[in-house]
Amino acid sequence: MEIIRSSEFRQVYAIGAIGGHSPYDFRIAFYNDSPKAIVEGGKHVTIMERKIDTEIILSPLAAKELATWLSSHIQDYEKIFGEIKKPGTQSSNVQANESTHIMGYM
């Protein structure tokens, strides 16, 4: 198999993802957050602006294969560099219900 990059190829760094699924596909939108100063009620206020840079749409099978691939690579990474910890967590045993949800469409 020959792998080539399309003329439209670009790399995007993302700090997070949101998305969801339907019976037909999985959607994952990748975003970055940055502070933005606005004037609200005569006061200067800083809000976080979330910019969605790209979205991918996967078949259920492709989503499952991506999850398996990503899990395998995370395990390999942690074997080399140590456990990936969420900021602000005391314990390395973060419960599944404490993770960020990415269900539902935008």
Residue pairs with C-beta under 8 A, 6 or more apart in sequence:
12 30
12 53
12 54
13 32
14 30
14 31
14 32
14 53
14 54
15 31
15 32
15 33
16 30
16 31
16 32
16 33
16 100
17 28
17 29
17 30
17 31
17 102
18 28
18 29
18 31
18 52
18 102
18 106
19 26
19 27
19 28
19 29
19 55
19 102
19 103
19 105
19 106
20 26
20 27
20 102
20 103
20 104
20 105
20 106
21 27
21 60
21 63
21 103
22 105
24 59
24 60
25 57
25 58
25 59
25 60
25 63
26 57
26 58
26 59
26 60
26 62
26 63
27 55
27 56
27 57
27 58
27 105
28 55
28 56
28 58
28 102
29 52
29 54
29 55
29 106
30 52
30 53
30 54
30 55
30 56
31 50
31 51
31 52
31 53
32 50
32 51
32 53
33 48
33 49
33 50
33 51
34 48
34 49
34 51
35 46
35 47
35 48
35 49
36 46
36 47
36 48
36 49
37 44
37 45
37 46
38 44
38 45
38 46
38 47
39 45
52 106
58 66
74 84
77 84
78 84
83 92
85 92
85 94
86 94
89 98
